[in-house]
Amino acid sequence: MDAKAEDGVTNLDNSARGFVYLVGAGPGDPELLTLKGARVLREADVILYDDLVSSELLALFSALKIYTGKRKESHHLEQEAINEEILRHAREGKIVARLKGGDPFMFGRGGEEIEALRNNGIGYEIIPGISAAHGASAYTELPLTMRHISSSVAFCTGHPVRHLQVPDTDTIVYYMVASTLHEVLDAVALKGRDEKTPVAVVQNATRYNQKIITGTLGEMRQGVHPVSSPALLIIGANILHSIEDNWYSRKKKVLIAGEDSERYRAATMVKLYFYGKKSEDADQSASGGFEQEEHLELDFVDELYFSSPGCVRDFHTFYPTLPDKILVTTVDETTEGEYIKLFKREIVV
Ligand SMILES: C[S@@+](CC[C@H](N)C(=O)[O-])C[C@H]1O[C@@H](n2cnc3c(N)ncnc32)[C@H](O)[C@@H]1O
């Protein structure tokens, strides 16, 4: 490929043993990938990706994609096996992009993967990513530090509970709290934090299904708050006002089934895509043939657009019913007809 040939350094390092880029994918919104990360993913032969790398982002790149995540319910690879997999591809002389959610060095086990590369004489570069904490901070209008209110911030893990730490910083961000929220809140209270300290849980930060739960430390300890992964817990007086009403929540969330349409502009709305499975008349070029892996939470979608009758059929096999609040639009009358036939709903103009 031209891009590779132009890159003298990559060619040099790639000549014998391949080369590995450890890349931070950012917290979810595909546009939060760095320019350098995007360049490397375009040039890569293989992308080994983790949990929490969004399918929208993966769909932008044509390299072979291999899932190495650790979701409990599906097949998973232990860290050593992941290291081996990275080494195997590099030894075959490939350009490997090891893609991790957020930043690879923030609770990402990037250190262990780099150590394996170092020990085996494989060349590498590390490309940072926007961490979930920074993504959540920006997409909920919650500054992690704030003059006169918060002059220190700590990033901690909420799991496993035996490793819980409660640092004496103004703001604390806890990662991995989905199953340990109450234990973490109790530990923070036990350490002497005022029960009136504001608390926010941010689920799916920077994604169309971002959800924020707020309260005081005392209230959150009393209540029952089902939290699903990925979620962060942020504690501190800098959570000043109702952060649920933020610039990101005010954007319309549009789901595009099929080919994109010029009527939707990314600057004013959040666009997400349904790729479904390959079908005859659905243009899959935008997805690079990538099949949808994650289940879309349609309750967070405001508008749904179908670009062909095939897309309607495809979508219907995945999601046979739609929440009432979704506004549906179609590219033409034939597509509209297919939609009415399958979903038994009229288009509301
Ligand atoms: C293994 S850690 C990876 C962290 C990642 N390397 C980073 O820099 O953000 C996984 C945890 O990150 C947090 N996380 C990742 N993406 C998130 C998101 N979009 N919204 C909220 N939390 C997220 C959750 O706490 C999740 O359990």
PDBQT file of the ligand as one rigid body, heavy atoms in Angstrom, charges set to zero:
ROOT
HETATM    1  C1  LIG A 401     -10.529  -1.894  31.663  1.00  0.00    +0.000 C 
HETATM    2  S1  LIG A 401     -11.006  -0.266  32.010  1.00  0.00    +0.000 S 
HETATM    3  C2  LIG A 401     -10.393   0.563  30.610  1.00  0.00    +0.000 C 
HETATM    4  C3  LIG A 401     -10.191   2.039  30.820  1.00  0.00    +0.000 C 
HETATM    5  C4  LIG A 401      -9.660   2.742  29.600  1.00  0.00    +0.000 C 
HETATM    6  N1  LIG A 401      -8.345   2.264  29.265  1.00  0.00    +0.000 N 
HETATM    7  C5  LIG A 401      -9.640   4.273  29.747  1.00  0.00    +0.000 C 
HETATM    8  O1  LIG A 401      -8.602   4.884  29.561  1.00  0.00    +0.000 OA
HETATM    9  O2  LIG A 401     -10.700   4.832  29.968  1.00  0.00    +0.000 OA
HETATM   10  C6  LIG A 401     -12.712  -0.384  31.713  1.00  0.00    +0.000 C 
HETATM   11  C7  LIG A 401     -13.495   0.627  32.526  1.00  0.00    +0.000 C 
HETATM   12  O3  LIG A 401     -13.358   1.913  31.933  1.00  0.00    +0.000 OA
HETATM   13  C8  LIG A 401     -14.537   2.649  32.156  1.00  0.00    +0.000 C 
HETATM   14  N2  LIG A 401     -15.077   3.030  30.869  1.00  0.00    +0.000 N 
HETATM   15  C9  LIG A 401     -14.583   2.741  29.654  1.00  0.00    +0.000 A 
HETATM   16  N3  LIG A 401     -15.322   3.310  28.694  1.00  0.00    +0.000 NA
HETATM   17  C10 LIG A 401     -16.321   3.968  29.318  1.00  0.00    +0.000 A 
HETATM   18  C11 LIG A 401     -17.416   4.749  28.884  1.00  0.00    +0.000 A 
HETATM   19  N4  LIG A 401     -17.649   4.991  27.585  1.00  0.00    +0.000 N 
HETATM   20  N5  LIG A 401     -18.233   5.271  29.833  1.00  0.00    +0.000 NA
HETATM   21  C12 LIG A 401     -18.027   5.073  31.134  1.00  0.00    +0.000 A 
HETATM   22  N6  LIG A 401     -17.005   4.338  31.605  1.00  0.00    +0.000 NA
HETATM   23  C13 LIG A 401     -16.161   3.804  30.713  1.00  0.00    +0.000 A 
HETATM   24  C14 LIG A 401     -15.480   1.767  32.938  1.00  0.00    +0.000 C 
HETATM   25  O4  LIG A 401     -15.289   2.041  34.304  1.00  0.00    +0.000 OA
HETATM   26  C15 LIG A 401     -14.971   0.406  32.574  1.00  0.00    +0.000 C 
HETATM   27  O5  LIG A 401     -15.336  -0.551  33.538  1.00  0.00    +0.000 OA
ENDROOT
TORSDOF 0
